[in-house]
Amino acid sequence: MALALALLLAEATIAWPVSPAPVADRCDPPAPPASAPPASRLVTAQDLARLIDIGRSDPYDAPPPFGLSPDGKTIAVILREADPAHNAYCQRLVLVPAVPSGGPPVAPREIDRGGAFIRATYPLRTFPALRAGYGQVITPHWSPDGRTIAYIKQTAGPPQAWLVPRDGGPARALTALPDAVENLAWNAEGSAVIIATRPALRQQSEAIAATAGEGYLYDDRFAPELADHPIPSAPMPLVYSRVDIASGTIQPATSAEQAILVPPPAPGQPPQASGAARSANGRWAWIEPVHPAWVVSARQVVIEAPARRGPPRRWLCPEALCDGTMHLWWSRDGATLYLLQRTGWGRSQTRLLRWRSGAPRPEAVLTTDDVLVGCVPRPDALYCARESSAHPRVLVRIDWRSGASRTVFDPNPQWAQFRLGTIQRLKVRNAYGVESHADLVLPPDHRPGEHHPLVVVQYLSEGFLRGGTGDENPIQPLAARGFAVLSFARPGAVPSVRDAPDETELMRREHVDWLDRRSVQSALEEALRQAVATGAIDPARMGITGMSEGTSMTQWALLNSKLFKAAELGVCCEGPTIYPLVAGPVFERLGRQLGTAWFEPQSEQVWKPMDLAANAERITAPILIQSDDSEYTNALDVVAQFRLHGKPIEMWVMPGEPHFKWQPAHRLAMYERTMDWFSFWLQRQRDCDPNKGTQYQRWLAMPGAPSKDEVTCLPSRP
């Protein structure tokens, strides 16, 4: 099934307007700087689970997770640290210098703390606002005079707008609305904050709840995997308001005030264009598709400048140079345009380009395998969150002229004490000509000539190699246990389908003869071939993991190859009956538009290459499923069939979780269980901790398991 089809079922629970209990402060006193020498110990699951995050914990493009003061000297940023022991988060709003001094790192100054983990909302199918398992990016906004910071915080009730003085003093809630504040910004005078809310979400939810007494009609508002009641589905646009700082009075925002949060498009910009930027001297630049009628098209950059006479003048940066561009910024004088793009082999690199006025083409300023997130331009430099494959996210200052990058703030200085596995990037081209890549991580103590069991982690391999999509499979802790880890990046669409006119037609084409699944498997097998060719991998001991689309990739790999001896799934599974049963009527109709067979007589044969339940007798790899409680029923047919055929399988259900899981206790439990599972099946090793005795009794009793005497007991596993 196509990636887009799998994503249609992703990461959701309804954004139901329930007021949470007051949030306890889970922040311990700031820890002293790490005193351990560099590379002195191995990474554990606990270390990875307690990393301090800036913004989202994944490398996807996002709004800035920090705010620069008007004078450019100070950065405000919210730090988030998971606390698995209390299943909570510590969140701090801190200030750090924006320009490195060259001396010892300056400790951040805390000006506020506390608040709940705010889960982002996103649209899915006909549902405009569902709650995800990943966090909303909270950008601190400085007042024009630099004295006050406005930000979003949730204590008891929906998230609200808060204010805190930069020089000290208590933080205070600026709003106390029945609806969540989803975005905010200062007006130019600093006398008011403009906010965005979504009252229709609350109103529709209340209207649905009011009909509970008579029951709910099962109609297009239902998606059983998301909720056991109708989900608000009608349009629910954002409403923009002006909140006066002095009086707290709330009024509708004017069109000019609304434009602060939602800038209007550039004049002449086509509907499919994005990223419009206007220079001080009246020039516009934007990103537009080369083939507007294609759903998957390369991109180009257009500059438009007013002319004294006649139509505006235009310059074009063609696909060969500017495809993959995400953001545009003008220099202060309007003479230079800067472009930030994803480029290189399989879009595995980040590049900053400079296009000077009068130059025929842009030139590269910086090219890196690292990921840059939420960048903010200043006259002298570009500030970004930056993460490499081997180091978690830091804040950096990138010089416009030289491209030199200096770390401004590292929220995880203790990371230097860990001895990490070496990382090698592999370039992959599959049988369909599609480029992708993978990162091979070897154990920290690898020696030439050693052959290690390997675990595949999917389906993104950009930025910090943490835990794959969904952050469930701990890459460096697995390497510390003696595994090689292949972090595999899923390839994009096959060239023959990219000219599809819409998303539905694209999915339909990819579904014919399982084209997309075959393309992905071809890339994965090529990445594994290269990994084995290094001489460090034991091809007889390979395991695979998958979450979301990665689950579908793993299903196909287990059924259409004999490469893997064990598997772990973060949710399970695709099949001929699950989607129409759990995804609701809208998705059922979509599937039929794609030519998918659900309950039709031929469905069993159509799904044979993909359906784990129908092929249980052929599977030899033991499977561990660690599912959220909203989707675990999707796996019941697979679990039942595996047990019927005497196949090793185990499923865990995480309560209170959406598709992507967010609770710290669950993440740590999944980390540790994943490592124990692969150690047991691929290394014949177990943890001596007596608290895990019951776990190993179950596993030793599974069909095909090694005997107790064949399993080595190792204490103090990292």
C-alpha positions in Angstrom: 0.0 0.0 0.0 1.3 3.5 -0.8 3.0 5.6 1.8 0.2 8.2 1.5 -2.4 5.6 2.1 -0.7 4.5 5.3 -0.3 8.0 6.5 -4.0 8.6 6.1 -4.5 6.5 9.2 -1.6 8.1 11.2 -1.0 9.8 14.5 -4.4 10.8 15.8 -6.8 11.1 18.6 -9.5 13.7 18.6 -8.7 17.1 20.1 -11.5 16.8 22.6 -12.0 19.8 24.8 -11.4 18.3 28.2 -9.8 20.4 30.9 -6.8 18.6 32.4 -6.0 18.5 36.1 -3.4 21.0 37.3 0.1 20.1 36.2 2.6 19.2 38.9 6.0 20.7 38.7 8.4 17.9 37.7 11.5 20.0 37.3 14.4 19.0 39.5 17.1 21.6 40.3 19.3 22.2 37.2 22.0 19.6 37.1 25.6 20.7 37.3 27.7 20.5 34.1 28.7 16.9 33.2 32.1 16.1 34.8 32.6 12.7 33.2 35.4 12.7 30.6 34.4 12.5 26.9 33.5 9.1 25.5 33.8 7.5 28.9 30.6 5.3 28.9 27.9 3.8 26.7 24.5 5.2 26.1 21.6 3.6 27.9 17.9 3.7 27.2 17.4 5.9 30.2 20.0 8.4 28.8 18.1 8.6 25.5 14.7 8.9 27.1 15.8 11.8 29.2 17.3 14.0 26.5 16.4 17.6 26.6 14.4 18.7 23.6 14.1 22.0 21.8 10.9 21.9 19.8 9.7 18.6 18.3 11.9 15.5 18.9 12.0 14.6 15.2 13.8 16.4 12.4 10.8 17.5 10.3 10.6 21.1 9.2 8.7 23.1 11.8 8.3 26.7 13.0 11.1 28.2 15.0 11.3 26.6 18.5 13.1 29.7 19.9 12.8 33.5 19.8 15.4 36.1 19.2 15.3 39.4 21.2 14.8 42.6 19.1 18.5 43.6 19.8 19.7 40.2 18.6 21.6 39.5 21.9 19.4 37.0 23.6 17.5 33.8 22.7 14.4 32.6 24.6 13.7 28.9 24.3 11.5 26.3 26.0 13.4 23.2 27.1 11.5 20.0 27.6 12.9 17.0 29.5 11.0 13.7 29.8 10.7 12.1 33.3 9.9 8.4 32.8 9.7 7.7 36.5 6.8 10.1 37.0 5.5 9.8 33.4 5.8 13.6 33.0 7.8 16.4 31.5 9.9 19.2 33.0 9.5 22.3 30.9 11.5 25.5 31.4 11.6 28.8 29.6 15.2 30.0 29.6 17.3 32.8 28.2 20.7 32.2 26.6 23.2 34.6 24.9 22.7 34.7 21.1 26.4 35.3 20.3 29.0 32.8 21.6 31.6 34.5 23.8 34.4 32.1 23.1 34.7 31.3 26.8 33.1 28.5 28.8 29.4 27.9 28.0 27.0 30.2 29.9 24.3 28.5 31.9 20.8 29.3 30.7 18.8 31.6 33.0 15.3 30.3 33.8 12.5 32.8 33.8 9.5 30.4 34.0 8.8 26.7 34.4 6.0 24.1 34.4 3.0 23.4 32.2 1.6 20.4 30.5 3.0 18.8 27.4 0.9 20.4 24.6 0.2 18.0 21.8 0.0 19.4 18.3 -3.2 19.4 16.2 -3.4 18.5 12.5 -6.0 17.8 9.8 -6.7 14.2 8.6 -9.2 13.4 5.9 -12.4 15.2 6.8 -11.3 15.9 10.4 -9.8 19.4 10.6 -8.3 19.2 14.1 -7.0 16.0 15.6 -4.4 15.7 18.4 -1.1 14.2 17.5 1.3 12.3 19.8 4.1 14.8 19.0 4.4 18.1 20.7 3.3 21.5 19.4 6.2 23.8 18.7 6.0 26.7 21.1 7.8 29.8 19.9 8.5 32.4 22.6 7.8 35.9 21.1 9.6 39.0 22.3 7.7 42.3 22.7 9.0 45.1 20.4 10.8 46.7 23.4 12.4 43.5 24.4 11.1 43.6 28.0 8.4 40.9 27.9 8.0 37.4 26.3 4.7 36.0 25.2 4.3 32.2 24.7 1.7 29.4 25.0 1.4 27.4 28.2 -1.1 24.9 29.5 -1.8 24.5 33.2 -5.4 23.7 34.2 -7.6 24.1 31.1 -6.8 24.6 27.4 -3.5 26.2 26.4 -3.4 30.0 26.9 -1.3 33.0 26.1 1.2 33.8 28.9 3.5 36.7 29.6 6.8 36.9 31.6 9.2 39.8 32.1 12.7 39.0 30.7 14.4 40.5 33.8 12.5 38.5 36.4 9.1 38.5 38.0 6.2 36.0 38.0 4.7 34.8 34.7 1.0 35.4 34.3 -1.7 34.1 32.0 -2.9 36.8 29.6 -6.0 34.9 28.5 -8.5 32.5 30.2 -10.5 31.3 27.2 -12.6 28.2 26.8 -10.6 27.4 23.6 -7.0 26.6 23.1 -4.7 29.4 21.9 -3.0 27.8 18.9 -0.7 30.7 17.8 0.2 34.2 18.9 2.3 37.3 18.0 2.8 40.9 19.2 1.4 43.9 17.3 4.0 46.4 16.1 3.4 48.8 19.0 3.7 46.1 21.7 0.4 47.1 23.2 -1.5 43.9 22.3 -1.0 40.2 21.4 -2.8 38.7 18.4 -4.0 35.2 19.1 -5.6 32.4 17.0 -8.2 30.1 18.5 -10.7 27.5 17.1 -14.1 28.0 18.9 -15.9 25.7 16.4 -14.0 22.7 17.7 -15.4 23.2 21.2 -18.8 24.1 19.9 -19.1 21.0 17.7 -17.7 18.8 20.4 -20.3 20.1 22.9 -23.1 19.6 20.3 -22.0 16.0 19.8 -21.8 15.3 23.5 -25.3 16.7 23.9 -26.7 13.9 21.7 -25.2 11.1 23.7 -28.5 10.4 25.4 -30.0 9.2 22.2 -26.9 7.5 20.8 -24.8 8.4 17.9 -25.6 7.7 14.2 -22.7 5.9 12.6 -21.8 8.1 9.7 -18.9 9.9 8.1 -18.0 11.5 11.4 -16.8 8.2 12.8 -13.3 6.7 12.7 -13.4 3.9 15.3 -9.6 3.8 15.7 -9.7 7.5 16.8 -12.7 7.7 19.0 -15.9 5.8 20.0 -18.0 8.8 19.2 -18.4 11.2 16.2 -15.5 13.5 15.6 -16.0 17.1 14.7 -15.8 17.3 11.0 -17.5 20.5 9.8 -15.2 23.4 8.9 -13.7 25.0 11.9 -11.5 28.0 10.8 -9.1 29.7 13.1 -10.5 32.9 14.7 -8.1 35.8 15.2 -8.4 38.2 18.2 -6.5 41.1 19.7 -5.8 40.9 23.4 -4.9 44.3 25.0 -2.0 44.0 27.4 -3.0 46.7 29.8 -6.7 45.7 30.2 -6.9 42.2 29.0 -9.8 43.2 26.7 -10.3 40.8 23.7 -11.6 42.1 20.4 -11.7 40.7 16.9 -8.4 41.3 15.1 -8.3 43.6 12.1 -7.2 42.3 8.7 -3.8 44.0 9.3 -3.5 42.3 12.7 -4.5 38.9 11.3 -1.8 39.3 8.6 0.8 39.3 11.4 0.0 35.6 11.9 -1.0 34.8 8.4 1.0 36.9 5.9 -0.9 37.4 2.5 0.5 35.8 -0.6 2.8 37.7 -2.9 1.1 39.6 -5.8 1.3 37.3 -8.9 2.2 34.3 -6.8 0.4 31.2 -8.3 -1.9 29.2 -6.0 0.5 26.2 -5.7 3.4 28.5 -4.6 4.8 28.8 -1.1 7.4 30.5 1.0 6.9 34.1 -0.3 9.4 36.6 0.9 9.5 40.4 0.3 12.6 42.5 0.3 13.1 46.0 1.7 13.2 47.4 -1.9 10.0 45.8 -3.0 11.2 42.5 -4.6 9.3 39.3 -4.1 10.5 35.7 -4.2 8.6 32.5 -3.9 8.8 28.7 -4.5 6.6 27.1 -7.2 6.2 23.7 -8.8 7.8 23.1 -12.2 4.7 21.1 -13.2 1.7 22.6 -11.5 -0.6 19.9 -12.7 1.5 17.1 -11.1 0.9 16.1 -7.5 4.6 15.3 -7.1 6.6 18.0 -8.9 10.1 19.4 -8.7 10.2 23.0 -7.4 11.8 26.2 -8.8 12.3 29.7 -7.3 11.0 32.9 -8.9 12.2 36.4 -8.1 9.9 39.3 -9.3 11.0 42.9 -9.2 8.9 46.0 -10.0 9.9 47.8 -13.2 9.7 51.5 -13.9 7.6 50.8 -16.9 5.8 47.7 -18.1 5.3 44.4 -16.3 7.5 43.3 -13.4 10.9 41.7 -14.3 11.4 38.0 -13.4 14.3 35.7 -12.7 14.1 32.0 -12.5 16.2 29.6 -10.4 15.6 26.3 -12.3 14.9 22.8 -10.9 18.5 21.7 -11.2 19.7 24.2 -8.7 16.7 25.1 -6.5 14.6 21.9 -6.3 14.0 21.1 -2.6 14.0 24.7 -1.5 12.0 25.1 1.7 12.7 28.7 2.9 13.6 32.1 1.4 15.1 35.2 3.1 16.3 38.5 1.7 19.3 40.4 2.9 18.7 43.7 4.7 19.4 45.7 1.6 17.4 43.4 -0.7 20.3 42.7 -3.0 20.7 39.0 -2.0 18.3 36.2 -1.7 19.2 33.2 0.6 17.6 29.8 0.0 17.5 26.8 2.4 17.0 23.5 0.6 17.0 19.7 1.1 19.3 18.4 -1.7 21.9 15.9 -2.5 21.5 12.1 -2.9 17.9 11.2 -2.0 17.5 14.7 -0.4 19.8 13.6 2.4 21.7 17.0 2.7 20.9 20.5 3.7 22.2 23.4 1.7 22.2 27.2 2.2 22.4 29.1 -1.1 23.1 32.8 -1.8 21.8 34.5 -4.9 23.3 37.9 -5.5 21.5 40.5 -7.5 22.7 40.3 -11.1 24.3 36.9 -10.7 23.1 34.2 -13.2 22.8 31.5 -10.6 23.0 31.0 -6.8 26.1 29.8 -5.1 26.4 27.4 -2.1 27.3 28.9 1.3 26.9 25.8 3.4 26.3 22.1 2.5 25.9 19.5 5.3 24.5 16.1 6.2 23.0 17.8 9.3 19.4 19.0 9.5 18.5 22.7 10.1 15.1 23.3 11.7 13.1 26.5 12.4 15.7 29.0 11.1 15.4 32.7 12.0 17.2 35.3 9.9 19.1 38.3 11.4 21.1 40.9 9.4 24.4 39.3 10.3 23.6 35.6 10.7 21.0 32.8 10.4 20.0 31.2 13.7 18.8 27.6 13.5 18.2 24.4 15.5 20.8 22.0 14.2 21.2 18.3 14.7 23.7 15.8 13.3 23.4 12.0 13.1 25.6 11.7 16.2 24.5 14.6 18.3 21.1 15.8 19.5 19.7 19.3 18.6 21.6 22.4 19.4 21.1 26.1 18.6 23.6 27.5 16.1 24.6 30.8 14.5 25.5 30.5 10.8 27.4 33.4 9.2 25.7 34.6 6.0 29.0 35.1 4.2 31.2 32.2 5.1 28.6 29.6 6.1 30.6 29.0 9.3 28.4 27.6 12.1 29.0 28.1 15.8 27.0 26.5 18.6 25.2 29.0 20.7 23.5 26.6 23.1 23.7 22.9 23.7 20.9 21.7 26.0 22.6 18.3 26.3 26.3 18.9 27.1 26.4 15.5 28.9 26.2 13.8 25.5 29.9 14.3 25.1 30.5 11.7 27.8 29.0 8.8 25.7 31.0 6.5 23.6 29.0 6.2 20.4 28.9 3.7 17.5 30.5 4.9 14.3 28.1 6.0 11.6 28.5 5.4 7.8 26.1 6.9 5.3 25.1 4.5 2.4 23.8 5.8 -0.9 21.0 3.6 -2.4 19.5 3.5 -5.8 16.7 0.9 -6.2 15.6 -1.1 -9.2 13.2 1.7 -10.2 15.9 4.3 -10.3 14.8 6.0 -7.1 17.5 7.4 -4.8 17.4 7.0 -1.0 19.9 6.5 1.8 20.6 4.7 5.0 22.9 5.2 8.0 24.9 2.2 9.3 25.7 2.4 13.0 28.3 -0.1 14.3 28.8 -1.0 18.0 31.1 1.5 19.8 33.7 -1.3 20.5 33.6 -2.8 17.0 36.8 -4.4 15.9 37.8 -5.3 12.3 36.7 -8.9 11.5 33.7 -8.9 13.9 30.3 -9.8 12.6 27.3 -8.3 14.4 23.6 -9.0 14.4 21.8 -6.1 12.7 18.5 -4.3 13.4 16.8 -2.2 10.8 15.1 1.0 12.1 12.7 2.8 9.8 11.6 4.9 7.9 13.4 8.3 8.2 17.1 8.8 8.6 17.7 12.5 8.9 19.3 14.5 11.7 20.0 12.9 15.1 19.6 9.1 14.9 17.4 8.7 17.9 14.7 6.0 17.6 13.3 6.0 14.1 9.8 7.2 13.1 7.8 7.4 16.4 11.1 7.3 18.4 10.5 3.7 19.7 13.7 1.8 18.7 16.8 3.3 20.5 19.6 3.3 17.9 22.7 4.1 20.0 21.6 2.0 23.0 21.1 -0.9 20.5 24.6 -0.3 19.2 25.9 -0.3 22.8 24.4 -3.8 23.2 26.5 -5.1 20.3 24.1 -4.6 17.4 24.7 -3.0 14.1 21.8 -0.7 13.3 20.7 0.2 9.8 18.7 3.5 9.9 16.8 3.3 6.6 15.2 6.2 4.8 12.2 5.3 2.7 12.5 6.2 -1.0 10.0 8.6 -2.6 7.6 7.9 -5.4 8.5 5.9 -8.5 9.1 8.3 -11.5 6.3 6.7 -13.5 3.6 7.9 -11.1 4.8 11.4 -10.3 2.6 13.1 -13.0 -0.6 12.0 -11.2 -3.0 15.0 -11.0 -4.0 14.4 -7.4 -3.2 12.4 -4.3 -6.0 9.9 -4.9 -4.7 9.1 -8.4 -1.1 8.8 -7.1 -2.2 6.3 -4.5 -4.2 4.4 -7.0 -1.2 4.0 -9.4 1.1 3.0 -6.6 -1.3 0.4 -5.4 -1.4 -1.4 -8.8 0.5 -4.7 -8.4 1.9 -3.2 -5.1 4.3 -1.0 -7.0 5.2 1.2 -4.1 5.8 -1.7 -1.8 8.1 -3.3 -4.3 10.0 -0.1 -4.8 10.6 0.3 -1.0 11.6 -3.3 -0.6 14.1 -3.0 -3.5 15.7 0.0 -1.8 15.9 -1.8 1.6 17.5 -4.9 0.1 20.1 -2.7 -1.7 20.9 -0.9 1.6 21.3 -4.3 3.4 23.5 -5.5 0.6 25.8 -2.6 1.1 25.8 -3.0 4.9 26.7 -6.7 4.6 29.4 -5.8 2.1 31.2 -3.9 4.8 32.1 -7.2 6.4 30.7 -6.2 9.8 27.3 -7.8 9.5 26.1 -11.3 10.2 23.4 -11.7 7.5 22.0 -14.8 9.3 21.0 -12.6 12.3 19.0 -9.6 11.1 15.9 -8.1 12.6 13.6 -5.3 11.5 11.4 -2.7 13.2 8.6 -0.5 11.9 6.1 2.1 13.0 3.2 3.6 11.0 4.3 3.4 7.3 7.3 1.4 8.7 4.8 -1.3 9.9 3.6 -1.7 6.3 7.3 -1.9 5.1 8.0 -4.5 7.7 4.9 -6.6 6.8 6.0 -6.7 3.1 9.6 -7.5 4.0 8.5 -10.5 6.3 6.2 -11.9 3.6 8.3 -11.2 0.5 11.8 -12.0 1.7 13.6 -14.4 4.1 16.0 -11.8 5.4 14.8 -11.2 8.9 14.8 -13.5 12.0 12.9 -11.2 14.4 10.6 -8.1 14.2 9.1 -5.4 16.3 6.1 -3.3 15.3 4.9 0.0 16.8 1.4 -0.7 15.5 -0.1 -3.6 13.5 -1.3 -4.2 10.7 -2.6 -3.7 7.2 -5.2 -6.2 5.9 -8.3 -6.6 3.8 -10.8 -6.0 6.7 -9.0 -3.8 9.2 -9.2 -0.5 7.3 -12.9 -0.4 6.6 -13.6 -1.6 10.2 -11.5 0.8 12.1 -10.9 3.8 9.8 -14.6 4.6 9.2 -16.9 5.2 6.2 -14.8 8.0 4.6 -11.7 5.8 4.4 -13.7 2.8 3.2 -14.9 4.8 0.2 -11.4 6.2 -0.4 -10.1 2.6 -0.5 -12.6 1.6 -3.2 -11.7 4.7 -5.2 -8.1 3.3 -5.2 -9.4 -0.1 -6.4 -8.7 -1.7 -3.0 -10.7 -4.9 -2.3 -12.1 -4.9 1.2 -14.8 -7.5 1.7 -15.2 -8.4 -2.0 -14.8 -12.0 -3.0 -11.3 -11.4 -4.6 -9.9 -9.5 -1.6 -8.1 -12.5 -0.1 -6.1 -13.0 -3.3 -5.4 -9.3 -3.8 -4.1 -9.0 -0.2 -2.1 -12.2 -0.2 1.3 -10.5 -0.6 0.6 -8.2 2.3 -1.7 -9.8 4.8 0.2 -11.2 7.9 -3.0 -12.9 9.2 -3.6 -14.8 6.0 0.1 -15.9 5.8 0.7 -16.7 9.5 1.8 -20.3 8.7 4.6 -19.0 6.5 6.2 -16.6 9.0 9.1 -17.8 11.1 10.3 -14.5 12.6 9.0 -13.9 16.1 7.0 -10.6 16.3 6.8 -8.1 19.2 3.9 -5.5 18.9 3.9 -2.4 21.1 0.7 -0.7 20.1 -1.3 2.3 21.4 -4.7 1.5 22.9 -6.6 3.2 20.1 -5.3 0.9 17.4 -4.4 -2.4 19.1 -7.6 -4.0 17.8 -6.1 -3.7 14.3 -3.7 -6.5 15.3 -6.2 -8.9 16.9 -6.6 -11.1 13.7 -2.8 -11.3 13.3 -2.3 -12.3 17.0 -5.1 -14.9 16.8 -3.8 -16.4 13.6 -0.2 -16.6 14.9 -1.3 -18.3 18.0 -3.5 -20.7 16.0 -0.4 -21.7 13.9 1.9 -21.9 16.9 4.0 -18.8 15.9 5.8 -16.7 18.4 4.1 -13.3 18.9 3.6 -10.9 21.8 1.5 -7.7 22.0 1.7 -4.9 24.5 -1.0 -2.1 24.7 0.0 1.4 25.8 -3.0 3.1 27.5 -3.9 6.7 26.7 -1.8 6.9 23.6 -2.5 8.0 20.0 -0.7 6.6 16.9 2.5 8.3 17.9 3.1 7.7 21.6 4.0 10.6 23.8 4.2 9.4 27.4 7.7 9.1 28.8 7.1 6.0 30.8 5.9 4.2 27.7 8.8 5.3 25.6 11.4 4.0 28.1 9.5 0.7 28.4 9.4 0.3 24.6 13.1 1.2 24.3 14.0 -1.5 26.9 11.6 -4.2 25.6 12.8 -3.7 22.0 16.4 -4.2 23.1 15.6 -7.2 25.3 13.6 -8.8 22.4 16.3 -8.6 19.8 19.0 -9.6 22.3 17.0 -12.7 23.2 16.3 -13.8 19.6 19.4 -12.6 17.7 22.1 -12.8 20.5 20.8 -15.5 22.7 21.2 -13.1 25.7 19.0 -12.0 28.5 19.0 -9.4 31.3 19.8 -11.0 34.7 17.4 -8.5 36.4 15.0 -10.7 38.4 12.2 -8.3 37.7 12.3 -9.4 34.1 12.0 -13.1 35.0 8.4 -13.4 33.9 9.2 -11.8 30.6 11.9 -14.4 29.8 9.6 -17.3 31.0 7.1 -16.2 28.4 9.7 -15.9 25.6 11.5 -19.2 26.5 8.1 -20.9 26.2 7.5 -19.6 22.7 7.7 -21.9 19.7 11.2 -21.8 18.1 12.8 -20.1 21.2 16.2 -21.2 22.3 16.4 -23.3 25.5 17.2 -21.7 28.8 20.7 -23.2 28.7 21.4 -21.5 25.3 20.6 -18.0 26.6 23.4 -16.2 28.4 22.5 -14.1 31.4 24.2 -10.7 31.3 23.9 -8.2 34.2 23.8 -4.5 34.0 22.8 -4.3 30.4 23.0 -0.7 28.9 
